[in-house]
């Protein structure tokens, strides 16, 4: 798993730093022709192990509709600290939103507080509680 090797290389010795990944091995599941179980068998992992590799998941979607279309295929909704935002037509506003969320994460703001502070109207926002 090339993605995992890259992450391991970047993260080695970075326990006290924020490492941002653009994608993960689990993203392949959207396109995997078989079942999720066959994927895990093929790459010698489990969903639990893969989800535990990440402290937080923040997804930025190109449009709010894309969130709805991908909800059933998006494995990340199962992560305990999953957040998503949509840029719609205002990418800069959502980039500011993402920056605010990352700042809160770096400052050890609890997940539920980030959820509360992220419900502003200038950028579509969804948490796993709203999806499931």
SERO-4910 file (N, C-alpha, C, O; in steps of 0.05 Angstrom, whole numbers):
BEGIN
 pado doro    nc1    nc2    nc3   cac1   cac2   cac3    cc1    cc2    cc3    oc1    oc2    oc3
  Unk    A     17    -24      0      0      0      0     18     25      0     28     33     21
  Unk    A     22     36    -23     39     59    -26     30     82     -9     47     96      3
  Unk    A      4     87     -7     -6    109     10      3    106     39     12    125     51
  Unk    A      0     82     49      7     77     77     37     82     81     45     93    101
  Unk    A     54     73     62     83     76     65     90    106     65    107    114     80
  Unk    A     77    122     48     82    151     48     74    163     75     89    179     86
  Unk    A     51    156     85     42    166    110     61    159    133     69    176    149
  Unk    A     70    134    133     88    125    154    115    140    153    126    147    173
  Unk    A    124    145    129    149    159    125    147    188    136    164    198    150
  Unk    A    125    201    128    121    229    137    116    231    167    126    249    180
  Unk    A    102    212    178     94    213    206    115    203    225    113    208    249
  Unk    A    135    189    215    155    179    234    169    202    248    181    220    234
  Unk    A    169    202    274    181    224    289    164    249    290    174    269    300
  Unk    A    139    248    281    123    272    280     99    270    299     78    282    294
  Unk    A    102    256    321     80    252    339     68    278    350     45    279    356
  Unk    A     85    298    353     76    324    364     69    344    342     66    368    348
  Unk    A     67    335    317     61    353    295     35    345    281     26    322    282
  Unk    A     23    365    268      0    359    251      9    350    224     24    365    210
  Unk    A      0    327    215      6    317    188    -20    316    173    -39    303    182
  Unk    A    -22    330    151    -46    330    135    -42    313    110    -23    316     95
  Unk    A    -60    294    107    -59    275     84    -81    282     64   -104    288     72
  Unk    A    -75    281     39    -95    285     18   -103    257      8    -93    247    -12
  Unk    A   -121    245     23   -130    218     16   -117    197     33    -99    203     49
  Unk    A   -127    173     30   -116    150     45   -122    125     30   -134    125      9
  Unk    A   -112    103     41   -116     77     28   -146     71     26   -155     57      8
  Unk    A   -162     80     46   -190     74     46   -206     88     24   -227     79     16
  Unk    A   -195    109     13   -209    123     -9   -212    105    -33   -230    110    -50
  Unk    A   -195     85    -36   -197     67    -59   -223     51    -58   -233     42    -79
  Unk    A   -235     48    -34   -260     32    -32   -282     43    -50   -300     27    -58
  Unk    A   -283     69    -56   -303     80    -74   -303     67   -101   -323     65   -115
  Unk    A   -279     58   -109   -276     47   -136   -270     17   -136   -267      5   -157
  Unk    A   -268      5   -113   -261    -23   -111   -284    -40   -123   -307    -36   -115
  Unk    A   -278    -58   -141   -299    -73   -154   -313    -94   -136   -335   -102   -141
  Unk    A   -299   -103   -115   -309   -124    -98   -321   -112    -73   -328    -88    -71
  Unk    A   -324   -128    -53   -335   -120    -27   -313   -106    -11   -289   -109    -16
  Unk    A   -321    -92     10   -302    -80     28   -285   -101     41   -261    -98     45
  Unk    A   -297   -123     48   -282   -145     61   -261   -156     42   -239   -163     52
  Unk    A   -267   -158     16   -246   -168     -2   -223   -148     -4   -200   -156     -8
  Unk    A   -229   -122     -2   -208   -102     -2   -190   -105     22   -166   -106     19
  Unk    A   -202   -107     46   -186   -110     70   -169   -135     69   -146   -135     78
  Unk    A   -180   -157     59   -164   -182     56   -141   -178     37   -118   -187     42
  Unk    A   -146   -164     15   -125   -160     -6   -102   -143      5    -79   -149     -1
  Unk    A   -108   -123     21    -86   -105     31    -79   -111     60    -63    -96     72
  Unk    A    -89   -133     71    -81   -143     98    -86   -122    119    -68   -115    134
  Unk    A   -111   -113    121   -118    -93    141   -147    -97    149   -160   -115    139
  Unk    A   -157    -80    167   -185    -80    174   -195    -51    174   -179    -33    175
  Unk    A   -221    -48    173   -232    -21    175   -223     -8    201   -215     15    201
  Unk    A   -225    -23    223   -218    -11    249   -189     -2    249   -183     20    259
  Unk    A   -171    -18    239   -143    -10    238   -138     14    221   -123     32    229
  Unk    A   -151     16    199   -148     39    181   -159     65    194   -147     86    193
  Unk    A   -183     63    206   -195     86    219   -178     96    243   -176    120    248
  Unk    A   -165     77    256   -148     84    280   -122     98    272   -109    110    289
  Unk    A   -115     97    246    -91    111    237    -93    141    238    -73    155    238
  Unk    A   -118    151    239   -122    180    237   -137    190    262   -157    179    270
  Unk    A   -126    211    273   -139    223    296   -164    239    288   -184    239    303
  Unk    A   -163    251    265   -185    268    255   -188    263    225   -169    256    212
  Unk    A   -213    267    215   -217    267    186   -234    291    180   -256    295    190
  Unk    A   -223    308    162   -237    332    152   -237    329    122   -217    331    109
  Unk    A   -261    326    111   -264    324     82   -276    349     71   -294    361     83
  Unk    A   -264    358     49   -275    382     35   -286    372      8   -271    361     -8
  Unk    A   -312    376      5   -325    367    -20   -328    391    -38   -330    414    -29
  Unk    A   -328    386    -64   -331    408    -84   -359    420    -84   -362    443    -92
  Unk    A   -379    405    -76   -406    416    -75   -422    400    -55   -416    377    -49
  Unk    A   -442    413    -43   -458    400    -23   -472    375    -34   -474    355    -20
  Unk    A   -480    376    -59   -493    353    -71   -475    329    -72   -484    306    -70
  Unk    A   -449    334    -75   -430    312    -76   -429    296    -50   -425    272    -50
  Unk    A   -434    310    -28   -435    296     -2   -457    276     -2   -453    253      6
  Unk    A   -481    284    -11   -504    266    -11   -499    243    -30   -507    220    -24
  Unk    A   -488    248    -53   -484    227    -73   -464    206    -63   -466    183    -69
  Unk    A   -445    215    -47   -423    197    -39   -428    185    -11   -412    169     -2
  Unk    A   -449    193      3   -453    185     31   -451    155     34   -439    146     54
  Unk    A   -463    140     17   -463    111     20   -436     98     14   -430     77     23
  Unk    A   -420    112     -2   -394    102     -9   -372    113      8   -349    104      6
  Unk    A   -378    132     25   -357    146     40   -352    132     67   -368    134     85
  Unk    A   -331    117     68   -324    101     92   -318    119    115   -320    110    138
  Unk    A   -309    143    110   -300    161    132   -322    169    151   -317    178    173
  Unk    A   -347    167    143   -369    174    161   -368    157    186   -381    165    206
  Unk    A   -354    135    186   -352    118    210   -331    127    229   -329    116    251
  Unk    A   -314    146    221   -293    155    239   -305    171    262   -324    186    259
  Unk    A   -294    168    286   -305    180    310   -302    211    310   -316    224    325
  Unk    A   -283    221    295   -280    250    293   -280    259    264   -261    270    254
  Unk    A   -302    253    251   -306    260    223   -320    287    221   -339    293    234
  Unk    A   -309    304    203   -321    330    196   -320    333    166   -302    323    153
  Unk    A   -340    346    154   -338    352    126   -350    380    121   -368    389    135
  Unk    A   -339    392    101   -349    418     92   -350    418     62   -336    403     49
  Unk    A   -367    435     51   -370    437     23   -364    465     13   -372    485     26
  Unk    A   -349    467     -9   -342    494    -18   -363    508    -33   -363    532    -36
  Unk    A   -383    493    -44   -403    505    -61   -389    525    -81   -371    517    -95
  Unk    A   -398    550    -82   -386    569   -100   -367    588    -86   -356    606    -98
  Unk    A   -362    583    -60   -345    601    -45   -321    586    -33   -320    581     -8
  Unk    A   -302    578    -49   -280    562    -40   -264    577    -18   -257    564      2
  Unk    A   -260    603    -21   -244    617     -2   -257    617     26   -242    615     46
  Unk    A   -283    619     27   -296    618     53   -293    591     66   -289    589     90
  Unk    A   -295    570     50   -292    543     61   -263    538     68   -257    523     87
  Unk    A   -244    549     54   -216    547     62   -211    560     89   -196    549    105
  Unk    A   -224    582     93   -223    595    120   -235    577    141   -225    575    163
  Unk    A   -257    565    134   -271    546    152   -252    523    159   -249    516    183
  Unk    A   -240    512    139   -221    489    144   -198    499    162   -189    484    180
  Unk    A   -188    522    156   -166    533    172   -174    537    202   -159    531    220
  Unk    A   -199    546    206   -209    549    233   -211    522    247   -203    519    270
  Unk    A   -221    502    233   -224    475    245   -196    464    251   -192    453    273
  Unk    A   -177    467    233   -150    457    238   -137    471    262   -124    459    278
  Unk    A   -142    497    265   -132    512    288   -144    501    314   -130    498    334
  Unk    A   -170    495    313   -183    484    337   -171    457    344   -167    451    367
  Unk    A   -166    441    324   -154    414    329   -127    417    341   -120    404    361
  Unk    A   -110    436    331    -84    440    342    -85    451    371    -66    446    386
  Unk    A   -106    464    377   -110    475    404   -125    456    422   -135    465    444
  Unk    A   -128    431    414   -141    410    430   -170    417    438   -179    410    460
  Unk    A   -184    431    420   -212    436    425   -227    409    422   -223    395    402
  Unk    A   -244    402    441   -258    376    439   -276    375    414   -286    396    404
  Unk    A   -280    351    404   -295    347    379   -323    360    381   -331    374    362
  Unk    A   -337    356    403   -364    367    405   -364    397    404   -384    409    394
  Unk    A   -343    410    414   -341    439    412   -336    448    384   -347    469    375
  Unk    A   -320    433    369   -315    440    341   -342    437    326   -348    454    308
  Unk    A   -357    416    331   -383    413    318   -400    437    323   -413    447    305
  Unk    A   -401    446    348   -418    469    355   -409    494    341   -426    510    332
  Unk    A   -383    498    340   -373    523    328   -372    523    298   -368    543    285
  Unk    A   -377    499    286   -375    497    257   -402    498    243   -404    494    219
  Unk    A   -423    505    258   -450    505    246   -457    532    234   -481    538    230
  Unk    A   -438    548    228   -444    574    216   -455    571    188   -451    551    175
  Unk    A   -468    592    178   -483    590    153   -466    596    128   -476    591    106
  Unk    A   -442    608    131   -428    616    107   -416    593     92   -406    596     70
  Unk    A   -417    569    103   -406    546     89   -422    521     97   -425    516    121
  Unk    A   -431    506     78   -445    482     85   -428    464    101   -404    460     96
  Unk    A   -440    452    121   -425    435    140   -441    411    147   -465    412    150
  Unk    A   -428    389    149   -442    365    158   -424    348    176   -400    347    171
  Unk    A   -435    337    196   -421    318    213   -433    291    209   -454    288    197
  Unk    A   -420    271    219   -431    244    216   -458    241    230   -474    225    221
  Unk    A   -463    257    251   -489    255    264   -511    264    246   -534    254    248
  Unk    A   -506    282    227   -526    292    209   -530    272    186   -551    273    173
  Unk    A   -511    255    180   -513    237    158   -526    211    166   -544    201    151
  Unk    A   -518    200    188   -527    173    196   -555    173    207   -565    152    215
***
